[in-house]
Amino acid sequence: MKILNPAMRIIFLLSVLAFGIQACTNNAKEETSLKMLQNKVDSLNLFVQKMKPGLGELMTNIQLHHEKLWFAGTGLNWKLADFEIGEIKETVDQAKEIETDRPETKSLTMLSEPINAINHDIENQDINQFKKDYGILTQTCNTCHTANHFEFNVITIPSAPTVSDQDFKTLQVR
Ligand code: HEC
C-alpha cells in the first residue's frame, strides 16, 4: 500500500467496496430468481398431479378397449382387433409410467404375456386361439384385482357392446 498515495488508496478502497456491494446484490438477485423458479416448479408439479388421470380412469379406458377387442376379434375384424390390443398396451404402459405412487402398477407386467399371445393370434387370424387367450387375459385382470383387494371388481367376457355406434365386424362379414 505504501506505493499508493492517499487519493489512490481511497479510490482503491471505494472500488473494493463497490465490487463487494455489486456481488451482494447479484447474490440477492440470484436468490430471488431461484426462489421464483422453485415456486414455479412447485406449482407446475401440483398442476400435473391434478391433471393426470388416476389409475381407475386408466383402468376404465383399458376396460373399454378390452371389450372392443372381443367384438373386433369375434367379428373377424383383425385390423380393429390389432388396434384395440395396441390401445390396451399403450394405456398399460402409460399407467406404469405415470402411476408410480401406486405399488400395484409394478404388477402390470403380468399382462405382457397374454397381450403378446393375443397379438400373435391376431397376426395368425386364429379365432379359436384368440378366444382362449382372451379368456387368459381376462383372468389376469382378475388375478391382479384379487391380489390387490379389488376382488369385487370382476372383469368378464362381454356379452354385448356398450357402444352402439361402431361396427365391429370385418367388411367381408358385414
Ligand atoms: C397390476 C394389477 C392390475 C391389472 C393387471 C389390472 N387391473 Fe384393473 N385395477 C387395478 C387396480 C389397483 C384398480 C383400482 C384403481 C383405483 O384405485 O382407482 C383397478 C380398477 C379397475 C377397474 C375399475 C374402474 C371402475 O371404476 O369400475 C376396471 C374396470 C379395471 N380395473 C379393468 C381392468 C381390466 C379390463 C384389466 C385387464 C385387461 C385390468 N383391469 C387389469 C389393478 C389391475
Residues whose N, C-alpha, C, O or C-beta is under 5 A from the ligand:
A	BS01	HEC	L55 G56 M59 T60 I62 Q63 H66 E104 S107 L108 L137 T140 C141 C144 H145 N148 F150 I155
